[in-house]
Amino acid sequence: MTTNPAHPTYEATQSRFRGSLTGTLVRTLLVFTLIPLISMAGAAYFRTRTLLREQAVIQSENLLINQLKVVDQEIAARENKLERQISSEDARVLIEIALHANPQSDDFREIRSEFIASLQNSAPEFNQFLLIDTDGTVKVASNAEWQGETIVLDDFDLEEHRSIALYGLPPLYENEFILISAIDYQTARGSTLGTVIGITEKAGVWQLLQPINGLAPYASTFFILADNKLIASNPANGEFTLVSSTSASQDELISSLAGMAQGEEQSPVALDVLAPNGEPAIAQLQYFPGMQSGVVLEVDANDIYGRVNSLAPFTILLALATLAATGLVLMLGARRVIKPIQALSDITRKFADGDWSQRARVASNDEVGLLANSFNQMADQLSEMYQSLERKVDERARQLRDRRRGGAKHHHHP
């Protein structure tokens, strides 16, 4: 009788590892799914923002250029009217006399009245008129109280461009946005004796700039004057207010405008800035020679990116749902792949415990099937070896028994 050799027993500790390969595989695949998903979503988001910005920049640029052309034509028409009027022979005579007459004389008062009336009839777009001498002294004014006052225009270039926007003109105007148009009066010999100035006051300036102001509420309009003052246009009440707070964005606008003014760049420049209220915005900046100032058309960034930003929560939920669905599919797929391996592990453990009849089920032609087939081949070989060893053990045991029996017979029969 033969006895099977004792086989080492293995504790079924594998149960605590059950499914770990599935979890590892799923987590690994989810990580490698999440990375490209986030990358694609981020790339799509920023690309969308870029396209929206480009579209907003192009639209605001075209609007600004077209509207400034309308304003420039109106300013040029006003300047031409004023120039034609003072170039007439009657006006030249009146100017010559007014510059040299005694302001207290009756003749001067008649000349002043006639001169101002001619200007008001020929260029009614202006609210006030001045005639100043080369020292800046007001000789004739539509507002008689201004006569004798002195104004300083030396800080402004009124030769190449004859109009300029100012916030105040001391001592005549304080804290008021005005536009002055200045035409030098020259004698036949070319000597400059004085300057005729037409003043457009706040209401007139608002009407003049209506093509730009009319873009509200989609865009806000600001003006950077020659003295770097920043003026905001309020479409709600038709007012122009001085923006007193300084910021890095304002400094950037002023710096960019300085370079544009020197080269008189005709194309607007788009800048990402902070609006006076602290909100991010895209500003279209263009130097406008007709007013010798910069014009800023500012569009709120929220109006541009608001729709794509509103899609962010939906995109996040969509990404999470996609990951959950992907995880579920991966879990089911992984279990389908891992299950045969787990079955093979159980069979291997039983085989190691001494159940030599265990064989793996070959259900596929893939690597798992190849592994099961290899295990079966190994199990067959081990079984054959074990059976051969058992036969040899049995044979050896039989020989020993026979020898013992033969020895016993020899002992009893000498």
C-alpha positions as CSV (number, residue, x, y, z in Angstrom):
1,M,0.0,0.0,0.0
2,T,1.4,3.4,-1.0
3,T,0.9,6.7,0.8
4,N,0.8,10.0,-1.0
5,P,3.6,12.3,0.1
6,A,2.5,15.2,2.2
7,H,2.1,18.4,0.3
8,P,2.5,21.8,1.8
9,T,-0.7,23.6,2.4
10,Y,-1.2,27.3,1.6
11,E,-3.4,29.6,3.5
12,A,-6.1,31.1,1.5
13,T,-4.7,34.6,2.0
14,Q,-5.3,35.4,-1.7
15,S,-8.9,36.3,-0.9
16,R,-7.8,39.6,0.4
17,F,-6.1,40.4,-2.9
18,R,-9.2,39.5,-4.9
19,G,-10.1,42.3,-7.3
20,S,-6.9,44.3,-6.5
21,L,-5.6,43.8,-10.0
22,T,-9.0,45.0,-11.4
23,G,-8.9,48.1,-9.2
24,T,-5.3,48.9,-10.1
25,L,-6.1,48.5,-13.8
26,V,-9.2,50.6,-13.6
27,R,-7.4,53.4,-11.6
28,T,-4.5,53.4,-14.0
29,L,-6.7,53.6,-17.0
30,L,-8.8,56.3,-15.4
31,V,-5.7,58.4,-14.7
32,F,-4.6,58.1,-18.2
33,T,-8.1,58.9,-19.4
34,L,-8.4,61.9,-17.0
35,I,-5.1,63.5,-18.1
36,P,-6.0,63.8,-21.9
37,L,-9.6,64.7,-21.0
38,I,-8.5,67.6,-18.8
39,S,-5.9,68.6,-21.4
40,M,-8.5,68.6,-24.2
41,A,-11.1,70.4,-22.1
42,G,-8.5,73.1,-21.1
43,A,-7.3,73.5,-24.6
44,A,-10.9,73.8,-25.9
45,Y,-11.7,76.4,-23.2
46,F,-8.7,78.6,-23.8
47,R,-9.1,78.2,-27.6
48,T,-12.7,79.3,-27.3
49,R,-11.7,82.3,-25.2
50,T,-9.0,83.2,-27.7
51,L,-11.5,83.1,-30.6
52,L,-14.1,85.1,-28.6
53,R,-11.4,87.7,-27.8
54,E,-10.3,87.9,-31.4
55,Q,-13.9,88.4,-32.6
56,A,-14.5,91.1,-30.0
57,V,-11.3,92.8,-30.9
58,I,-12.1,92.8,-34.6
59,Q,-15.7,94.1,-34.1
60,S,-14.7,96.8,-31.6
61,E,-11.8,97.9,-33.8
62,N,-14.1,98.2,-36.9
63,L,-16.7,100.1,-34.8
64,L,-14.1,102.5,-33.4
65,I,-12.5,103.2,-36.8
66,N,-15.8,103.8,-38.5
67,Q,-17.3,106.0,-35.8
68,L,-14.1,108.1,-35.5
69,K,-14.3,108.7,-39.2
70,V,-17.7,110.2,-38.8
71,V,-16.5,112.4,-35.9
72,D,-13.4,113.4,-37.8
73,Q,-15.4,114.5,-40.8
74,E,-17.7,116.7,-38.5
75,I,-14.7,118.3,-36.8
76,A,-13.0,119.0,-40.1
77,A,-16.3,120.6,-41.4
78,R,-16.4,122.9,-38.4
79,E,-12.8,123.9,-38.9
80,N,-13.4,124.6,-42.6
81,K,-16.4,126.8,-41.8
82,L,-14.5,128.8,-39.3
83,E,-11.5,129.2,-41.6
84,R,-13.7,130.3,-44.6
85,Q,-15.4,132.9,-42.4
86,I,-12.3,134.6,-41.1
87,S,-10.7,134.4,-44.6
88,S,-13.4,136.7,-46.1
89,E,-12.5,140.3,-46.7
90,D,-15.1,141.7,-44.3
91,A,-14.0,139.4,-41.5
92,R,-10.3,140.4,-42.1
93,V,-11.2,144.1,-41.7
94,L,-13.1,143.5,-38.5
95,I,-10.3,141.4,-37.1
96,E,-7.7,144.0,-37.9
97,I,-9.7,146.7,-36.2
98,A,-10.7,144.6,-33.2
99,L,-7.1,143.7,-32.5
100,H,-6.1,147.4,-32.4
101,A,-9.2,149.2,-31.2
102,N,-9.8,150.5,-27.7
103,P,-12.1,148.0,-26.0
104,Q,-13.9,150.8,-24.2
105,S,-14.9,152.7,-27.4
106,D,-18.3,152.6,-29.0
107,D,-16.7,151.6,-32.3
108,F,-15.2,148.5,-30.7
109,R,-18.5,147.4,-29.3
110,E,-20.1,147.7,-32.8
111,I,-17.2,145.8,-34.3
112,R,-17.4,143.1,-31.7
113,S,-21.1,142.7,-32.2
114,E,-20.8,142.5,-36.0
115,F,-17.8,140.1,-35.8
116,I,-19.5,137.7,-33.3
117,A,-22.7,137.7,-35.3
118,S,-20.9,136.8,-38.5
119,L,-19.2,133.9,-36.8
120,Q,-22.5,132.6,-35.2
121,N,-24.3,132.8,-38.5
122,S,-21.5,131.0,-40.4
123,A,-20.6,128.4,-37.8
124,P,-23.5,127.9,-35.5
125,E,-22.1,124.5,-34.3
126,F,-19.8,126.4,-31.9
127,N,-21.1,127.6,-28.6
128,Q,-18.6,130.4,-28.0
129,F,-16.0,132.4,-30.0
130,L,-12.8,134.1,-29.0
131,L,-10.3,136.4,-30.8
132,I,-7.0,136.4,-28.9
133,D,-3.7,138.2,-29.7
134,T,-0.3,136.6,-29.9
135,D,0.1,137.0,-26.1
136,G,-3.1,135.0,-25.4
137,T,-5.1,138.0,-24.3
138,V,-8.8,137.8,-25.2
139,K,-9.6,140.8,-27.4
140,V,-13.1,139.8,-28.5
141,A,-15.4,137.1,-26.9
142,S,-18.9,136.1,-27.4
143,N,-19.1,136.2,-23.6
144,A,-18.2,139.8,-22.9
145,E,-17.0,138.9,-19.4
146,W,-14.1,137.0,-20.9
147,Q,-12.6,140.0,-22.7
148,G,-9.3,141.0,-21.2
149,E,-8.6,137.5,-19.7
150,T,-5.5,135.6,-20.7
151,I,-5.4,132.0,-21.8
152,V,-2.4,129.8,-22.4
153,L,-2.3,127.6,-25.5
154,D,1.4,127.3,-25.9
155,D,1.5,123.8,-24.4
156,F,-0.7,122.5,-27.2
157,D,0.1,122.0,-30.9
158,L,-2.6,123.8,-32.8
159,E,-0.7,124.2,-36.1
160,E,-0.9,120.8,-37.8
161,H,-4.2,119.8,-36.1
162,R,-6.4,122.8,-35.3
163,S,-8.7,121.2,-32.8
164,I,-8.0,119.8,-29.4
165,A,-10.1,118.4,-26.5
166,L,-9.5,119.9,-23.1
167,Y,-10.9,119.4,-19.6
168,G,-11.1,123.0,-18.6
169,L,-9.6,126.1,-20.1
170,P,-8.6,128.4,-17.2
171,P,-9.8,131.0,-16.4
172,L,-12.8,130.6,-18.8
173,Y,-13.8,127.0,-18.0
174,E,-13.2,124.8,-15.0
175,N,-13.8,121.1,-14.9
176,E,-15.7,121.0,-18.2
177,F,-15.0,118.9,-21.2
178,I,-14.7,121.1,-24.2
179,L,-13.4,121.1,-27.8
180,I,-11.6,124.2,-29.1
181,S,-10.8,124.8,-32.8
182,A,-8.2,127.5,-33.4
183,I,-7.5,129.2,-36.7
184,D,-4.6,131.6,-36.9
185,Y,-5.2,135.0,-38.5
186,Q,-2.4,136.0,-40.8
187,T,-1.9,139.2,-42.7
188,A,-1.2,139.3,-46.5
189,R,2.5,139.3,-45.7
190,G,2.1,136.1,-43.6
191,S,2.5,137.6,-40.2
192,T,0.3,136.1,-37.4
193,L,-1.6,138.8,-35.5
194,G,-4.0,136.7,-33.6
195,T,-6.1,133.5,-33.4
196,V,-9.8,133.0,-33.8
197,I,-11.1,130.2,-31.5
198,G,-14.4,128.4,-31.7
199,I,-15.4,126.5,-28.5
200,T,-17.7,123.5,-28.4
201,E,-19.1,123.1,-24.9
202,K,-20.1,119.9,-23.1
203,A,-23.5,119.5,-24.7
204,G,-22.1,120.1,-28.2
205,V,-19.2,117.8,-27.6
206,W,-21.7,115.1,-26.5
207,Q,-23.7,115.5,-29.6
208,L,-20.5,115.5,-31.7
209,L,-19.3,112.3,-30.1
210,Q,-22.7,110.6,-30.3
211,P,-21.5,108.0,-32.9
212,I,-19.0,106.7,-30.2
213,N,-21.2,107.2,-27.2
214,G,-24.0,105.5,-29.0
215,L,-22.2,102.2,-28.6
216,A,-23.2,102.0,-24.9
217,P,-24.1,99.9,-23.1
218,Y,-22.1,97.3,-25.1
219,A,-18.9,99.4,-24.7
220,S,-17.7,102.3,-22.6
221,T,-15.9,105.3,-24.0
222,F,-12.9,107.1,-22.4
223,F,-10.7,109.9,-23.7
224,I,-7.0,110.4,-22.8
225,L,-6.3,114.1,-23.3
226,A,-3.0,115.7,-24.4
227,D,-2.2,116.4,-20.7
228,N,-2.8,112.7,-19.8
229,K,-6.2,113.3,-18.1
230,L,-8.6,110.4,-18.4
231,I,-12.1,111.4,-19.1
232,A,-15.0,109.0,-18.9
233,S,-18.2,109.3,-20.9
234,N,-21.4,108.6,-19.0
235,P,-24.2,107.7,-21.5
236,A,-26.8,107.6,-18.6
237,N,-26.7,111.4,-18.1
238,G,-24.6,112.7,-20.9
239,E,-21.8,113.8,-18.6
240,F,-18.0,113.7,-18.9
241,T,-16.2,113.0,-15.7
242,L,-12.5,113.0,-14.8
243,V,-11.2,109.6,-13.7
244,S,-8.9,110.6,-10.9
245,S,-7.7,107.2,-9.7
246,T,-4.5,105.9,-11.1
247,S,-3.8,102.3,-12.0
248,A,-1.3,100.2,-13.9
249,S,-3.9,99.9,-16.7
250,Q,-4.2,103.6,-17.0
251,D,-0.4,104.0,-17.1
252,E,-0.3,101.3,-19.8
253,L,-2.9,103.1,-21.8
254,I,-1.0,106.4,-21.5
255,S,2.3,104.8,-22.4
256,S,0.8,103.1,-25.4
257,L,-0.9,106.3,-26.5
258,A,2.4,108.2,-26.3
259,G,4.0,105.9,-28.8
260,M,1.0,106.0,-31.1
261,A,0.8,109.8,-31.0
262,Q,4.5,110.1,-32.1
263,G,3.9,107.8,-35.1
264,E,0.3,108.8,-35.5
265,E,-0.6,105.1,-35.8
266,Q,-3.9,104.7,-37.5
267,S,-4.7,101.1,-36.3
268,P,-6.2,100.6,-32.9
269,V,-4.3,98.6,-30.3
270,A,-6.1,96.0,-28.1
271,L,-5.1,95.8,-24.5
272,D,-6.3,93.7,-21.6
273,V,-6.9,96.2,-18.8
274,L,-8.8,96.7,-15.6
275,A,-11.7,99.1,-15.9
276,P,-12.0,101.9,-13.4
277,N,-14.5,99.8,-11.5
278,G,-11.9,97.1,-11.1
279,E,-13.4,94.6,-13.6
280,P,-11.3,93.0,-16.4
281,A,-12.0,94.5,-19.8
282,I,-10.6,94.7,-23.3
283,A,-9.7,98.2,-24.4
284,Q,-9.4,99.4,-28.0
285,L,-7.0,102.3,-28.0
286,Q,-6.6,104.7,-30.9
287,Y,-4.9,108.0,-31.3
288,F,-7.4,110.5,-32.7
289,P,-5.6,113.5,-34.3
290,G,-8.9,115.4,-34.8
291,M,-9.1,115.9,-31.1
292,Q,-5.4,115.4,-30.3
293,S,-6.3,112.7,-27.8
294,G,-6.6,109.0,-27.4
295,V,-10.0,107.3,-27.6
296,V,-10.6,104.2,-25.6
297,L,-13.4,101.8,-26.4
298,E,-13.7,99.5,-23.5
299,V,-15.7,96.2,-23.5
300,D,-16.4,94.3,-20.3
301,A,-14.6,90.9,-20.4
302,N,-17.6,89.3,-18.7
303,D,-19.7,90.3,-21.8
304,I,-17.2,88.5,-24.0
305,Y,-16.4,85.4,-22.0
306,G,-19.6,85.2,-20.0
307,R,-21.2,82.5,-22.1
308,V,-18.2,80.3,-22.2
309,N,-17.6,80.8,-18.5
310,S,-21.2,79.7,-17.9
311,L,-20.5,76.5,-19.6
312,A,-17.7,75.6,-17.1
313,P,-20.0,73.9,-14.5
314,F,-21.7,71.9,-17.3
315,T,-18.3,71.0,-18.7
316,I,-17.1,69.8,-15.3
317,L,-20.3,67.7,-14.8
318,L,-19.9,66.3,-18.3
319,A,-16.3,65.4,-17.5
320,L,-17.3,63.7,-14.2
321,A,-20.1,61.8,-15.9
322,T,-17.7,60.7,-18.6
323,L,-15.2,59.5,-16.1
324,A,-17.9,57.6,-14.1
325,A,-19.2,56.0,-17.3
326,T,-15.6,55.2,-18.4
327,G,-14.8,53.8,-14.9
328,L,-17.9,51.5,-15.1
329,V,-17.1,50.3,-18.5
330,L,-13.5,49.7,-17.5
331,M,-14.6,47.9,-14.3
332,L,-16.8,45.5,-16.3
333,G,-14.2,45.0,-19.0
334,A,-11.4,44.5,-16.4
335,R,-13.5,42.0,-14.5
336,R,-14.1,40.1,-17.7
337,V,-10.4,39.9,-18.3
338,I,-9.4,39.3,-14.7
339,K,-12.0,36.7,-13.9
340,P,-10.3,33.9,-15.8
341,I,-7.0,34.9,-14.2
342,Q,-8.7,34.7,-10.7
343,A,-10.1,31.2,-11.7
344,L,-6.7,30.1,-12.8
345,S,-5.3,31.4,-9.5
346,D,-7.8,29.3,-7.5
347,I,-7.0,26.2,-9.6
348,T,-3.3,26.7,-9.1
349,R,-3.8,27.0,-5.3
350,K,-5.8,23.8,-5.2
351,F,-3.3,22.1,-7.4
352,A,-0.5,23.2,-5.0
353,D,-2.6,21.7,-2.1
354,G,-2.4,18.3,-3.7
355,D,-5.5,18.1,-5.9
356,W,-3.7,16.9,-9.0
357,S,-6.9,16.6,-11.0
358,Q,-7.4,20.3,-11.3
359,R,-7.2,21.7,-14.8
360,A,-7.8,25.2,-16.1
361,R,-10.6,25.8,-18.6
362,V,-9.3,27.1,-21.9
363,A,-12.1,29.5,-23.1
364,S,-10.2,31.8,-25.4
365,N,-7.3,32.0,-27.8
366,D,-5.7,35.1,-26.2
367,E,-2.9,35.3,-23.7
368,V,-5.2,34.2,-20.8
369,G,-6.1,31.1,-22.8
370,L,-2.4,30.5,-23.6
371,L,-1.6,30.8,-19.9
372,A,-4.4,28.3,-19.0
373,N,-3.2,25.9,-21.7
374,S,0.4,26.2,-20.4
375,F,-0.8,25.5,-16.9
376,N,-2.6,22.4,-18.0
377,Q,0.5,21.1,-19.8
378,M,2.5,21.7,-16.7
379,A,-0.1,20.0,-14.6
380,D,-0.1,17.0,-16.9
381,Q,3.7,16.7,-16.8
382,L,3.7,17.0,-13.0
383,S,0.9,14.5,-12.7
384,E,2.9,12.1,-15.0
385,M,6.0,12.6,-13.0
386,Y,4.1,12.1,-9.7
387,Q,2.5,9.0,-11.0
388,S,5.8,7.7,-12.3
389,L,7.4,8.4,-9.0
390,E,4.5,6.6,-7.2
391,R,5.0,3.6,-9.5
392,K,8.7,3.5,-8.7
393,V,8.0,3.9,-5.0
394,D,5.5,1.0,-5.2
395,E,8.0,-1.1,-7.1
396,R,10.7,-0.4,-4.6
397,A,8.4,-1.1,-1.7
398,R,7.3,-4.5,-3.4
399,Q,11.0,-5.4,-3.8
400,L,11.7,-4.7,-0.2
401,R,8.8,-6.8,0.9
402,D,9.9,-9.6,-1.3
403,R,13.4,-9.5,0.2
404,R,12.0,-9.5,3.7
405,R,9.9,-12.5,2.9
406,G,12.9,-14.3,1.3
407,G,15.0,-13.5,4.2
408,A,12.4,-14.9,6.6
409,K,12.1,-18.2,4.7
410,H,15.9,-18.6,4.7
411,H,16.0,-18.0,8.4
412,H,13.4,-20.8,9.2
413,H,14.9,-23.4,6.7
414,P,18.7,-23.5,7.1
